[in-house]
Amino acid sequence: MGVTKRTLLNWERGRHRPTGPAQVLLALIAKRPSLVGELLR
């Protein structure tokens, strides 16, 4: 996704929320987890 480990940890810990393209991509993945595998092929 192009985010740093620190950014990801901040999201997971509730310090910050994803915005913009990251928010859209995470919403798509939440709805369709298999999308990750498809995108990485």
SEDREN-996429 format. One record per residue: residue number from 1; x, y, z of N, C-alpha, C, CB in turn. Coordinates in steps of 0.1 Angstrom, whole numbers, plus 5000, padded with zeros to 4 digits. Glycine has a CB too. Example, Ala and Ser with C-alpha at 12.3 -4.5 7.8 and 13.67 -1.06 7.14 Angstrom:
1	5132	4943	5078	5123	4955	5078	5132	4967	5078	5113	4955	5090
2	5128	4978	5071	5137	4989	5071	5129	5000	5079	5141	4994	5057
% end
This chain:
1	5008	4988	5000	5000	5000	5000	5009	5013	5000	4991	5000	5012
2	5021	5011	5003	5030	5023	5003	5029	5031	5015	5026	5031	4991
3	5026	5025	5026	5026	5033	5039	5037	5027	5048	5012	5032	5046
4	5042	5035	5057	5052	5031	5066	5047	5022	5077	5060	5042	5072
5	5056	5014	5083	5052	5006	5094	5046	5014	5105	5064	4997	5099
6	5052	5026	5108	5048	5035	5118	5033	5040	5116	5057	5047	5119
7	5031	5043	5103	5017	5047	5100	5007	5036	5102	5016	5052	5085
8	5010	5024	5098	5002	5013	5100	4999	5011	5115	5007	5000	5094
9	5010	5011	5123	5008	5010	5138	4999	5021	5144	5022	5010	5145
10	5001	5033	5139	4992	5044	5144	4978	5041	5140	4997	5057	5138
11	4975	5036	5129	4961	5033	5125	4956	5022	5134	4960	5028	5110
12	4964	5011	5136	4960	5000	5145	4957	5004	5159	4970	4989	5144
13	4965	5014	5164	4964	5018	5178	4954	5029	5180	4977	5022	5183
14	4947	5034	5169	4937	5044	5169	4942	5058	5171	4928	5041	5181
15	4955	5060	5169	4961	5073	5170	4957	5082	5158	4976	5073	5171
16	4956	5076	5147	4953	5083	5134	4944	5074	5126	4966	5087	5126
17	4937	5080	5117	4928	5072	5108	4933	5074	5094	4913	5077	5109
18	4932	5063	5086	4936	5064	5072	4927	5075	5065	4935	5051	5065
19	4933	5081	5055	4926	5091	5047	4929	5089	5032	4930	5106	5051
20	4921	5095	5024	4923	5095	5010	4924	5081	5004	4936	5102	5006
21	4933	5079	4995	4934	5066	4988	4935	5054	4997	4946	5066	4978
22	4943	5055	5008	4944	5044	5018	4931	5040	5023	4954	5048	5029
23	4923	5050	5027	4909	5048	5032	4901	5040	5022	4903	5061	5036
24	4901	5044	5010	4893	5037	4999	4898	5023	4998	4894	5045	4986
25	4911	5021	4997	4917	5007	4995	4914	4998	5007	4932	5008	4993
26	4915	5003	5019	4911	4995	5030	4897	4992	5031	4915	5003	5043
27	4888	5001	5026	4874	4998	5026	4871	4987	5016	4866	5010	5022
28	4878	4987	5004	4876	4977	4994	4881	4963	4999	4883	4980	4981
29	4892	4963	5006	4897	4951	5012	4888	4945	5023	4912	4953	5017
30	4882	4954	5031	4873	4949	5041	4861	4942	5035	4869	4961	5050
31	4856	4947	5024	4845	4942	5017	4848	4929	5009	4838	4952	5008
32	4861	4929	5004	4865	4917	4996	4879	4914	4999	4862	4920	4981
33	4882	4906	5010	4896	4903	5013	4904	4896	5003	4895	4894	5025
34	4897	4888	4994	4905	4881	4983	4911	4891	4973	4895	4872	4976
35	4907	4904	4974	4912	4914	4965	4927	4915	4967	4905	4927	4968
36	4932	4913	4979	4947	4915	4981	4954	4905	4973	4950	4912	4996
37	4950	4892	4973	4957	4882	4965	4956	4885	4950	4951	4869	4968
38	4945	4890	4946	4943	4893	4932	4952	4905	4927	4929	4897	4929
39	4954	4915	4936	4962	4926	4932	4977	4923	4933	4959	4938	4942
40	4981	4913	4941	4995	4910	4942	5000	4900	4932	4998	4905	4956
41	4991	4894	4924	4995	4885	4913	5001	4891	4902	4983	4877	4908
% end
